[in-house]
């Protein structure tokens, strides 16, 4: 495992299958503050906070950030829908706004890290 300064290991890439999501607590705050989505073969990381209500967590239960089809990120509080690859809200009260992207690194050993 090759850690980088200022980054925290989240998981192995093969632990996230296509069309899945998973929440993480990289700073040990006692709740998931970052989530990662695997979509189109790529990994995308975002802050677990809806832009509609400051700090509102996105998942309705642990790791449940996506719709059933795995094609959109959904905020449980009001049903806003976001594109997994850009974080753009395409439906709901925060239409046109973006989730906050978190810098992500996939190292040569297949480990996923986020910058903190």
N, C-alpha and C positions, 0 to 999 in steps of 0.2 A: 504494500500500500504506500503510495507516495502522496503525502499531505503537502499542501502549499501553505505558506504563511498567510494568516488571516482567513483561512477557510476551515470548514467543518465537514467531515465525512457524513453523508446521509445514508447511503446504501450501495449495493452493487447494482449495476445497470440491469442485470438479468433478473433482479427481484421485481422489476416493474415491466409487466407485459404490455404490448400495444393496446391502447384504449383504456389504460388504467391510470389511477392517481393514488397518491399517498401523502399524508401530512407528516411533518417533522417538527421537532422542537430543538433546533440546533443550538440555542443559547441556554437551554435548561430552564425555561420560564414556567414550566408546568402545563403548557398547552401548545398545540401545534401553531406555529407562527409562519411557516413556510409550507407550500405544497408543490409537488412535482407531478407533471402530467407527461405521459408518453403518448405522442400523437404523430402519425406520419413517420414513424421510425426515429423521431427526435425527442429530446427531453426539454421540457420548459418548466421553469421554476418561478413561482409568484409568492408574494406575501399573502398570508391567509387573512385578508381584510378586504371587504367589499368597498368600492369607491363611493357607493351610495350612502352608506352609514359608516362613518369613520370607525375603524377597528372591528366592525362586525365580522365574525368568523363565517367562512363560506360553507363548510360542510354541514350536513344535517345529522351525520353520524361519522364516526372515525373513518377517514379516508374516502368519504362519499362526496367528491367534488364534481363528478361528471354526471351527465344525463345517462339514461339507460343505454343509449347507442354509443356512448363514449365520444360523441362528436362535439359536445359543448360543455364548458364549465358552467355550473349553475349555483347561484347563491341561494341558500335555503331560506333566508329571511324574507325575500320578496320575489324570487324566481327570475332574477336577471340572468341572462345567458351571455357567455363570453366565448370567443373563439380560442381554442387551446393553443394555437401557435403564436398569437399576437396579444392575447388578453383583452382584445377589443370587445366592449359590450355591444351586442347586436340586438338585444331585446330587453326591455325593462326600464326602470326609472333612471338608470345611469347610462342610457344610450349614448354611444360615441365616446365614452370615457374608457380608460384602460385600467386593468389590474396592474399592480406594481411588480415589475419583473425583478427577479433576484438573480444575480450573476451565478452561473452554473459552470462547473468544470467536470468533464468526463475524462479521467486519466487513462493511460495506456493499460492499466490493470483492470479496467472495467468498473472503477469506483466512481461514484458521483459525489462531488463536493459543492458546497455553496460558499460564496464569499460572505463574511459577516463584518 
